[in-house]
Amino acid sequence: MNHPDPAPRPELVTLVRQAWAEVLDTDEDAVPLETGFFEAGGNSMLLVLLGDVLGDTTGTSLDPVELFQHSTVRAQAGLLAEVGARPHA
């Protein structure tokens, strides 16, 4: 029996959304939670940059393949939670 993934922690959703906004050069409010990174205007170079931004803000290195496989804000926040990432204060 499959169970849905638990909801990611709100602070990680906010952190990922802020990183997307920075990388996509848009307002945080314009970043969709359930749309894939590429559909939201990203490309492979920006995905690598997103990994760097998230790494800088959490101290956790994420492989671009992992970010590609977890392509939405919610999925990436869940991935960060899985690896025990914490936002830097």
N, C-alpha and C positions, 0 to 999 in steps of 0.2 A: 504494500500500500504506500503510495507516494504522498508525502506531506509537503505543502508549500514551504518555501524558505521563509524563515522568520523575517519580519520587517527589520531592515537595517536601522541602527541607532540614528536618531535625528541629527546629531552633531556630525556624523559621517556623511549623511545625505547633504547637509549644508556645505560641508567641506568640499565634497566632490562637485556640487553645483557651482560653488565659487571658482573651483579650478577650471571647470568647463567654460564659465563666463570669461575668465582670464584668457584661456587659450583660443576660444572662439571670438574674442573681442566683442562681447555683447553684454547686456545687462543680466544679472543673475536671475531676475524674474522672467526673462525670456528663455531660460534653459529648461527644456522639458525633462520630466523625471522618467518617462517611459519610452522615449524615442531614442533610437540608436545614435551613437556618436557621429557616424558618417551621414545619416539622414538629417542630423541637426546642423550639418555644414562642415564637419570635420574631415580630415584626410589623414593619410598614414604619417606624414611628418608631424601634424598636430597631435596625433595619438602618442607619438614618442615624447613630444613636449608635455602632454598631459601627464604621462608617467613621471617625468622629471618634476613637474609642479606638485603632484601628489606625494612624491618621494620627499621633496623638500618640506612639505607641510606635515608629514606624518613620520618621517624617518624610516619609511618602509619602501623598499625597492619593488616595483611591480613591472613584470615583463610586459612588453607591448602585446604579446600574444594573449596574455591573461586579460588585458584591457579590451582587446578585440573580442574575446569570447564572452566577456561580461560588458556588453556594449551600452547599457543604459546607466543613468546616474544611480538608480536604485541598486542595480546589479553590481556596480563598481563599489558602492558603499558597503554592500554585503560582502564583497570580496575583501575589502579592507578590514571589516569586522572579523572575517574568517582568519586572517593572518595576524590578528591582534593589534592592528594599527590604532594609534591614538593621535588626535590632533595635538600639535605643539602649542603650548600656551604662549 
